[in-house]
Amino acid sequence: MSRRTGQNGSVEMRNGAYRGRYLIDAPGVTDRVKRSVVLGFVHEMTKSEARRKLHYIISQEGFNNPTYVVPSCESFSKRVERWRETYLSRMKPSTQRTMNSQVNKYLSPTWGRYPVDGITAELVNEWLGKLAHLSPVTMRGIVKTLQNILGRTFEAKKIRFPSRVNAKKEAPCFTPEEMQRIVAEAVGSFKVLFAVAGETGMRTGELYGLRAEDVDFSRCILHVRRSVWDGSEQSPKSDNAYRSIDISQSLAEMLRSHLQDRTSGLVFRTRKGTPLRHSYVIRKVLHPLLKRVGIPRCGLHAFRHGRVSYLVENNTPMETIRAWIGHGSDQMVRRYTHLRPEYRKRILATIPALFGNQTSVIDPLPHFRERKK
């Protein structure tokens, strides 16, 4: 049953006060539940005023509104089953793994038996207090998944996430000199892989999904048309990720030498021709290499941050950076920008000093000293 008939409630006097009685729909319960509210004292209002107040309360609850719908009795666990079949199954494997992990670890243990319409912003806020060990970003991701399953969003600013206590740690970013040292130290196909990562800023999955057909040697362009995650091909991260990246002639020659006469297949692959595994590249190749050259350990994403920063330092137009990197907004580009001290000092040198060359200390009490003499 999804609709109810309207109601007016009833008013009675008890212990010198008017009480209003009406029926409400509770999530998970088929029959309506009785509710009683104190409307006011007898010496302060008439019974007619008490009835009007009760009518106002009922109207605020929305029970008599033509669009009012009885709260669903479906439990959260049942909704999750349906959501996995109708929604999650159509998502990318990486998205499926992340959301399934959030559901199994945080959402189902807490909300599994709750009726979906009984999960309110107030209850979610109480629950978030128990997740204080997680970062605000992680909490937001979990709540976003919860809202996706419920099929509704909580009102703006109703969910209170904890503020960041510790200073935000800056993401790893390779400097141009570090990228040059990494490429010089690398051998075989990994030398080319790191060179492409440094000059294009491509995402890790895009590097592993690059095919020989995507390399246009005549125009020195790389086409990003797919990505690889956990050994399987999938579409790029977003619509903006489908793009063409201009590369230098030297990098094109490096790729030509690496591919030799191959015109098809993955550019970077295992001996069996399968996509590279990210865990292998990181643990067996990149991390040992960084240790040898004395660079702090980090992932391939530091190449992407380094590329964006290098383009910004060399006054590349923002539209070009967005097109090459595959982001749709200037704000996202700025997140990837890390300006080196040398660059900031170079910029400062072009700005006139605000106070000139004032080297002497100004006497703070000149008039007082003259009177004293």
C-alpha positions as CSV (number, residue, x, y, z in Angstrom):
1,M,0.0,0.0,0.0
2,S,1.6,3.3,-1.1
3,R,-1.2,5.7,-0.4
4,R,-3.3,6.6,2.8
5,T,-6.5,8.5,3.3
6,G,-6.3,11.9,4.9
7,Q,-6.8,12.4,8.7
8,N,-7.8,15.2,11.0
9,G,-6.7,13.7,14.3
10,S,-8.6,14.2,17.6
11,V,-8.2,16.6,20.6
12,E,-8.9,15.6,24.2
13,M,-8.3,17.4,27.5
14,R,-6.2,15.6,30.2
15,N,-4.6,16.9,33.3
16,G,-5.3,20.5,32.4
17,A,-3.8,20.3,29.0
18,Y,-5.0,19.7,25.4
19,R,-3.5,16.6,23.8
20,G,-3.7,15.9,20.1
21,R,-3.8,12.3,18.8
22,Y,-3.1,11.2,15.2
23,L,-1.6,8.3,13.3
24,I,1.8,8.1,11.6
25,D,3.5,5.6,9.3
26,A,6.7,4.1,10.7
27,P,9.2,2.5,8.4
28,G,9.1,-1.3,8.5
29,V,5.6,-1.4,10.1
30,T,2.4,-2.1,8.0
31,D,-0.2,-0.6,10.4
32,R,-0.1,3.0,11.4
33,V,1.3,3.9,14.8
34,K,-0.5,6.2,17.3
35,R,1.2,9.5,18.3
36,S,0.2,11.9,21.0
37,V,1.4,15.5,21.4
38,V,0.7,18.2,24.0
39,L,-0.9,21.2,22.2
40,G,-1.1,23.6,25.2
41,F,-2.7,24.2,28.6
42,V,-6.4,24.7,28.9
43,H,-6.0,28.2,30.5
44,E,-3.9,29.3,27.6
45,M,-6.0,28.3,24.6
46,T,-9.5,27.2,23.6
47,K,-10.3,23.8,22.1
48,S,-10.8,25.3,18.7
49,E,-7.3,26.8,18.9
50,A,-6.0,23.4,19.9
51,R,-7.6,21.8,16.9
52,R,-6.1,24.3,14.5
53,K,-2.7,23.7,16.0
54,L,-3.1,19.9,15.6
55,H,-4.2,20.4,11.9
56,Y,-1.0,22.5,11.4
57,I,1.1,19.7,12.9
58,I,-0.5,17.1,10.7
59,S,0.0,19.3,7.6
60,Q,3.7,19.8,8.4
61,E,4.1,16.0,8.6
62,G,2.6,15.8,5.1
63,F,0.2,13.0,5.8
64,N,-2.6,14.7,3.9
65,N,-0.5,15.8,1.0
66,P,-1.6,14.1,-2.3
67,T,2.1,13.3,-3.0
68,Y,2.7,11.6,0.4
69,V,4.0,8.0,0.1
70,V,4.1,5.5,2.9
71,P,7.7,4.8,4.0
72,S,9.2,1.7,2.4
73,C,9.4,-1.5,4.5
74,E,12.3,-2.8,2.4
75,S,15.4,-3.5,4.5
76,F,18.8,-2.1,3.5
77,S,20.2,-5.6,2.9
78,K,17.4,-6.3,0.4
79,R,18.0,-2.9,-1.3
80,V,21.7,-3.8,-1.6
81,E,21.0,-7.0,-3.4
82,R,18.8,-5.2,-5.9
83,W,21.3,-2.3,-6.3
84,R,24.2,-4.7,-7.0
85,E,22.2,-6.3,-9.8
86,T,20.7,-3.2,-11.4
87,Y,23.5,-0.6,-10.8
88,L,26.8,-1.9,-9.6
89,S,27.1,-4.7,-12.2
90,R,27.3,-2.0,-14.9
91,M,30.2,-0.1,-13.3
92,K,33.9,-0.5,-14.0
93,P,35.6,-3.4,-12.2
94,S,37.6,-0.8,-10.1
95,T,34.4,0.9,-9.1
96,Q,32.8,-2.4,-8.2
97,R,35.7,-3.4,-6.0
98,T,35.7,0.0,-4.1
99,M,31.9,0.1,-3.5
100,N,31.7,-3.6,-2.6
101,S,34.4,-3.1,0.0
102,Q,32.6,-0.1,1.5
103,V,29.3,-2.0,1.6
104,N,30.8,-5.2,3.2
105,K,33.0,-3.4,5.7
106,Y,31.0,-0.4,6.8
107,L,27.4,-0.2,5.4
108,S,25.9,-3.7,5.7
109,P,27.1,-4.4,9.3
110,T,25.5,-1.1,10.5
111,W,22.4,-0.7,8.3
112,G,21.6,-4.2,7.1
113,R,18.4,-4.7,9.1
114,Y,17.2,-1.0,8.9
115,P,14.3,-0.1,6.6
116,V,15.7,2.1,3.9
117,D,13.3,5.0,4.7
118,G,14.4,4.8,8.4
119,I,18.0,5.8,7.6
120,T,18.0,9.5,8.3
121,A,20.7,12.2,8.3
122,E,20.6,12.3,12.2
123,L,21.3,8.5,12.4
124,V,24.1,8.8,9.8
125,N,25.7,11.6,11.8
126,E,25.7,9.5,14.9
127,W,27.2,6.6,13.0
128,L,30.0,8.8,11.5
129,G,31.1,9.5,15.0
130,K,32.2,5.9,15.2
131,L,34.3,6.2,12.1
132,A,36.5,8.9,13.5
133,H,39.6,6.8,12.6
134,L,38.9,7.3,8.9
135,S,39.8,10.4,6.9
136,P,37.1,12.9,5.9
137,V,37.6,11.9,2.2
138,T,37.0,8.2,3.0
139,M,33.9,9.1,5.0
140,R,32.5,11.2,2.1
141,G,33.0,8.3,-0.3
142,I,31.2,5.9,2.0
143,V,28.3,8.3,2.5
144,K,28.1,8.8,-1.3
145,T,27.8,5.0,-1.8
146,L,25.1,4.9,0.9
147,Q,23.1,7.6,-0.8
148,N,23.6,5.8,-4.1
149,I,22.1,2.6,-2.6
150,L,19.2,4.5,-1.0
151,G,18.4,6.3,-4.2
152,R,18.2,9.7,-2.5
153,T,20.6,12.3,-1.2
154,F,20.5,13.9,2.3
155,E,19.7,17.6,2.4
156,A,22.6,20.0,2.0
157,K,24.7,20.4,5.1
158,K,22.7,17.9,7.0
159,I,25.6,15.5,7.1
160,R,28.4,16.8,9.4
161,F,31.8,15.4,8.4
162,P,34.7,16.0,10.8
163,S,37.1,18.9,10.0
164,R,40.7,18.1,9.0
165,V,42.9,18.3,12.1
166,N,46.3,17.6,10.5
167,A,47.8,19.6,7.7
168,K,47.1,18.0,4.3
169,K,50.1,16.1,3.1
170,E,51.3,17.1,-0.3
171,A,51.1,14.5,-2.9
172,P,54.4,13.1,-4.3
173,C,55.7,15.0,-7.3
174,F,58.8,14.3,-9.3
175,T,60.9,17.3,-10.4
176,P,62.3,17.4,-13.9
177,E,65.7,16.4,-12.7
178,E,64.3,13.4,-10.8
179,M,62.4,12.2,-13.8
180,Q,65.6,12.5,-15.9
181,R,67.5,10.4,-13.3
182,I,64.8,7.8,-13.2
183,V,64.7,7.4,-17.0
184,A,68.5,7.3,-17.2
185,E,68.6,4.5,-14.6
186,A,65.8,2.4,-16.0
187,V,66.5,-0.3,-18.6
188,G,64.5,-2.0,-21.4
189,S,60.9,-1.2,-21.9
190,F,60.6,0.4,-18.5
191,K,62.9,3.2,-19.6
192,V,60.4,4.0,-22.4
193,L,57.4,3.6,-20.0
194,F,58.8,6.1,-17.5
195,A,59.8,8.5,-20.3
196,V,56.2,8.4,-21.7
197,A,54.8,8.9,-18.1
198,G,57.0,11.9,-17.5
199,E,56.4,13.6,-20.9
200,T,52.7,13.0,-21.1
201,G,51.4,12.7,-17.6
202,M,49.2,9.8,-18.6
203,R,47.4,7.9,-15.8
204,T,48.8,4.5,-14.9
205,G,46.0,2.6,-16.5
206,E,46.2,4.6,-19.7
207,L,49.9,3.8,-19.9
208,Y,49.2,0.1,-19.6
209,G,46.4,0.3,-22.1
210,L,48.4,2.2,-24.8
211,R,48.5,0.2,-28.1
212,A,50.8,0.5,-31.1
213,E,47.8,1.7,-33.1
214,D,47.4,4.7,-30.8
215,V,50.9,6.1,-31.7
216,D,50.8,8.5,-34.7
217,F,54.5,8.8,-35.6
218,S,53.8,11.1,-38.5
219,R,52.3,13.8,-36.3
220,C,54.0,12.8,-33.0
221,I,50.7,12.2,-31.2
222,L,49.5,9.6,-28.7
223,H,45.8,8.8,-28.6
224,V,44.3,7.8,-25.3
225,R,41.4,5.4,-26.0
226,R,41.3,2.9,-23.2
227,S,42.7,2.0,-19.8
228,V,43.8,-1.1,-18.0
229,W,42.8,-2.1,-14.5
230,D,43.8,-5.4,-12.8
231,G,44.9,-6.8,-16.1
232,S,41.6,-6.1,-17.9
233,E,40.9,-3.4,-20.5
234,Q,38.2,-0.8,-19.8
235,S,37.2,2.7,-20.9
236,P,39.2,5.7,-19.6
237,K,38.3,7.4,-16.4
238,S,36.0,10.1,-17.9
239,D,34.9,11.6,-21.2
240,N,37.7,14.1,-20.9
241,A,40.2,11.3,-20.6
242,Y,39.7,10.4,-24.3
243,R,42.3,12.7,-25.8
244,S,45.3,13.2,-28.1
245,I,48.6,14.2,-26.5
246,D,51.4,15.9,-28.5
247,I,54.8,14.5,-27.8
248,S,58.4,15.5,-28.8
249,Q,60.2,14.0,-31.7
250,S,62.8,12.5,-29.4
251,L,60.1,10.6,-27.4
252,A,58.5,9.4,-30.7
253,E,61.9,8.0,-31.8
254,M,62.2,6.3,-28.5
255,L,58.8,4.6,-29.0
256,R,59.6,3.7,-32.6
257,S,62.8,2.0,-31.4
258,H,60.9,0.2,-28.7
259,L,58.1,-1.1,-31.0
260,Q,60.6,-1.9,-33.8
261,D,58.3,-3.2,-36.6
262,R,55.2,-3.9,-34.4
263,T,52.1,-2.1,-35.6
264,S,49.5,-3.7,-33.2
265,G,49.3,-4.9,-29.7
266,L,50.1,-3.3,-26.3
267,V,53.0,-0.9,-26.3
268,F,54.0,-2.0,-22.8
269,R,53.3,-5.7,-22.1
270,T,54.6,-8.9,-20.6
271,R,56.5,-11.6,-22.5
272,K,53.1,-13.3,-23.0
273,G,51.7,-10.1,-24.6
274,T,49.4,-9.4,-21.6
275,P,49.0,-6.0,-19.9
276,L,51.6,-5.1,-17.2
277,R,50.5,-5.6,-13.6
278,H,50.7,-2.4,-11.6
279,S,51.9,-4.1,-8.4
280,Y,54.8,-5.7,-10.3
281,V,55.9,-2.4,-11.9
282,I,55.8,-0.7,-8.5
283,R,57.4,-3.3,-6.3
284,K,59.9,-4.9,-8.6
285,V,60.9,-2.0,-10.8
286,L,60.1,1.5,-9.6
287,H,60.7,1.3,-5.9
288,P,64.1,-0.5,-6.2
289,L,65.1,2.1,-8.9
290,L,64.1,5.0,-6.6
291,K,66.1,3.6,-3.8
292,R,69.2,3.4,-6.0
293,V,69.0,7.0,-7.2
294,G,68.1,8.3,-3.7
295,I,64.5,9.5,-4.4
296,P,61.7,8.9,-1.7
297,R,59.5,6.0,-2.6
298,C,56.2,6.8,-4.3
299,G,54.0,5.6,-7.2
300,L,53.7,6.4,-10.9
301,H,51.2,9.1,-10.2
302,A,54.2,11.4,-9.2
303,F,55.0,11.5,-12.9
304,R,51.6,13.0,-13.6
305,H,52.0,15.6,-10.9
306,G,55.5,16.4,-12.1
307,R,54.3,16.9,-15.7
308,V,51.5,19.3,-14.8
309,S,53.9,21.3,-12.6
310,Y,56.5,21.4,-15.4
311,L,53.9,22.7,-17.9
312,V,52.7,25.4,-15.5
313,E,56.2,26.6,-14.7
314,N,56.8,26.9,-18.5
315,N,53.7,29.1,-18.9
316,T,51.7,26.5,-20.9
317,P,48.1,27.8,-21.5
318,M,45.6,26.2,-19.2
319,E,43.5,25.0,-22.0
320,T,46.4,23.0,-23.5
321,I,47.2,21.5,-20.1
322,R,43.6,20.4,-19.6
323,A,43.6,18.9,-23.1
324,W,46.8,16.9,-22.6
325,I,46.2,15.8,-19.0
326,G,42.5,14.9,-19.5
327,H,40.9,17.1,-16.9
328,G,37.8,19.3,-17.4
329,S,38.5,22.1,-14.9
330,D,41.3,24.5,-13.9
331,Q,40.7,23.5,-10.3
332,M,41.7,19.9,-10.9
333,V,44.8,21.1,-12.8
334,R,45.8,23.3,-9.8
335,R,45.6,20.2,-7.5
336,Y,48.3,18.6,-9.6
337,T,50.5,21.7,-9.5
338,H,53.6,21.8,-7.2
339,L,55.7,25.0,-7.7
340,R,59.3,24.5,-6.9
341,P,61.2,27.0,-4.6
342,E,63.5,27.8,-7.6
343,Y,60.5,28.7,-9.7
344,R,58.9,30.8,-7.0
345,K,62.1,32.8,-6.4
346,R,62.4,33.4,-10.1
347,I,58.9,34.8,-10.1
348,L,59.7,36.9,-7.0
349,A,62.7,38.4,-8.7
350,T,60.5,39.9,-11.5
351,I,58.3,41.7,-8.9
352,P,59.4,45.1,-7.6
353,A,60.2,45.1,-3.9
354,L,57.4,46.7,-1.9
355,F,59.7,48.6,0.5
356,G,62.6,49.3,-1.8
357,N,66.1,49.0,-0.3
358,Q,65.4,50.3,3.2
359,T,68.3,48.9,5.2
360,S,68.5,51.4,8.2
361,V,66.4,51.0,11.3
362,I,63.8,53.8,11.8
363,D,63.9,55.4,15.2
364,P,60.4,54.9,16.7
365,L,60.6,57.9,19.1
366,P,62.4,60.7,17.3
367,H,60.2,63.6,18.7
368,F,60.5,62.3,22.2
369,R,64.3,62.3,22.0
370,E,64.4,66.0,20.7
371,R,62.2,67.2,23.6
372,K,64.5,65.5,26.1
373,K,67.5,67.3,24.8
